Amino acid sequence: MNPKTRHIIRNYVTGKFRCSEFALTNACIAKCTFCSIWKQQPKVYVDREKALQAVNRLADFGVSHMCFTGGEALLHPNCAEIVAEASRRKIHSAVLIAAPGLLLRKDMTRRLEDAGCDIVSISFDSGDPAVMAESRQIENIMDEMRLAVEEAHRTRIKSMASVLIWNGNYDKLDEVFESARQMGFDLISLNYPTFSESQVYELGGEGITLSRGQLIQSLESAIALKKEGKYKLINSEPSMRNIISYLKDPNTAKYHCRGGRRVFFVDWFFDLYPCMQLAKPIGNLFEVGESDLRMPACNACNMSWYRDMSMFFNGPRSIPVLFEAMLHSSDAL
Ligand code: SF4
């Protein structure tokens, strides 16, 4: 068992396990229709020294899995160094990427491997190159993605297709997953569309104007595909069922969200939030203490990563989720 997996298990068993997303910059190459962060001015890049301190502060709070995001995290000149600091603290890491061409420049994939990065998670909304190029506004994105996935295969880093359910794919997930599989991705993750209240992390837009019924239909198809076992979809079945319950009637969602207690979001100003959804920060990461990280369970939205990770923090009800995670742990860890 590798040291990061041992660290996750130890922290989970002792009740210290937490997860965080950390946005290193609001700069981005893509111009997605369901996100307007790329429009923000001025462009902000986290200070290198403070970012290294932030990783350590989060590690001290028990964070054992971290997603580095942006904007585009790879546009930060010290991204690999910041990931390396996370690895030094035995934090399992994923870097989220919208422009896969960045993995091919400046020996980036090798540098991430040397930094101990575990997963590169690349946005993959469609198997159709024209649709991908249009939705992300990046020419040749599929050609670059193919090369980036091949490059990741030459390293120890796992590649994950990060599929957002949107207007153009909600009724053809099988096709999208199959395209991701054929491209060579090791894993697939599914993101549930949402409109955030956050002024810093603005999510929403014309690309995700799905009805609840369409989203439910899409999640049900994802559950059926997961059961077939053809694709390595990391979202747990109980979590997707929980989101379906939430969409039908929020009061029927059995598992509530632990944003602000067990899962967090840190933005490029080092403000710590319960999640990317809510507008109000808990406080600055360097000023908050353990007593501030006690937000009550929340059931206000269907945001994927926060709801999916929170499934592990629901007492005895988390047992089926833990069981599924243990069965598939070799895929993602
Ligand atoms: S349910 Fe939504 S709004 Fe509430 S903490 Fe979780 S992600 Fe944030």
Residues whose N, C-alpha, C, O or C-beta is under 5 A from the ligand:
A	BS01	SF4	C257 G259 P274 C275 Q277 L278 C298 N299 A300 C301 M303 Y306
